[in-house]
Amino acid sequence: MSNPLKNIPLKTFRQFLTHQGLKCIRHSGGHEIWSRHDLTRPVPLQSHIDPVPEFIVKTILKTIKASKEDYIDFLENG
């Protein structure tokens, strides 16, 4: 796998966020707001951009305290 963080379909990234325990708490314009009880701030996800850009994926992974390896494991094992 060359770079699993590039060209992630929006649907797949939503599934990963759900797998990580996040829930979409509201829609605001072209964004979805995701949250989890232990996060200090909600996570905005642009719902009008598909695929999700790599820099947004990296930022969200950092915010939710997940690693690239967590995402790769999700892709491989569902």
C-alpha positions as CSV (number, residue, x, y, z in Angstrom):
1,M,0.0,0.0,0.0
2,S,1.7,3.2,-1.2
3,N,0.1,5.9,1.0
4,P,-3.2,4.8,2.7
5,L,-3.9,8.4,3.8
6,K,-4.3,9.7,0.3
7,N,-7.6,9.8,-1.5
8,I,-9.7,8.3,1.3
9,P,-13.4,8.2,0.2
10,L,-15.6,10.2,2.5
11,K,-17.8,7.1,3.2
12,T,-14.7,5.1,4.3
13,F,-13.5,7.9,6.6
14,R,-16.9,8.3,8.2
15,Q,-16.9,4.5,8.9
16,F,-13.4,4.9,10.5
17,L,-14.6,7.7,12.7
18,T,-17.6,5.6,13.8
19,H,-15.2,2.7,14.5
20,Q,-13.1,5.1,16.7
21,G,-16.2,5.8,18.8
22,L,-17.1,9.2,17.3
23,K,-20.7,10.2,16.4
24,C,-21.9,12.9,14.0
25,I,-23.6,15.3,16.3
26,R,-24.7,17.9,13.7
27,H,-24.5,19.1,10.2
28,S,-23.6,22.7,9.6
29,G,-23.5,23.9,6.0
30,G,-20.9,21.8,4.2
31,H,-19.5,20.3,7.4
32,E,-20.3,17.4,9.7
33,I,-19.4,17.9,13.4
34,W,-18.2,14.7,15.0
35,S,-17.5,14.2,18.8
36,R,-16.6,11.7,21.4
37,H,-16.9,12.0,25.2
38,D,-13.1,12.2,25.8
39,L,-12.3,14.8,23.2
40,T,-11.7,18.4,24.2
41,R,-13.2,19.8,21.0
42,P,-15.4,18.6,18.3
43,V,-14.0,17.4,14.9
44,P,-15.3,19.2,11.8
45,L,-15.3,17.1,8.6
46,Q,-16.0,18.7,5.2
47,S,-18.9,16.7,3.8
48,H,-18.7,18.3,0.4
49,I,-15.2,17.2,-0.4
50,D,-14.7,13.7,-1.6
51,P,-12.1,12.2,-1.3
52,V,-10.9,13.6,2.0
53,P,-7.6,15.4,1.6
54,E,-4.5,13.9,3.3
55,F,-3.8,17.0,5.4
56,I,-7.4,16.9,6.8
57,V,-7.0,13.2,7.6
58,K,-3.7,13.8,9.5
59,T,-5.2,16.7,11.4
60,I,-8.3,14.6,12.5
61,L,-6.1,11.6,13.4
62,K,-4.1,13.9,15.7
63,T,-7.2,15.4,17.2
64,I,-8.8,12.0,18.0
65,K,-5.5,10.6,19.2
66,A,-5.4,7.9,16.5
67,S,-2.4,6.9,14.5
68,K,-1.8,6.1,10.8
69,E,-1.5,2.5,11.9
70,D,-4.9,2.6,13.5
71,Y,-6.4,3.6,10.2
72,I,-4.4,0.9,8.3
73,D,-5.6,-1.7,10.8
74,F,-9.1,-0.6,10.2
75,L,-8.7,-0.9,6.4
76,E,-7.2,-4.4,6.7
77,N,-9.5,-5.8,9.4
78,G,-12.6,-3.6,9.2
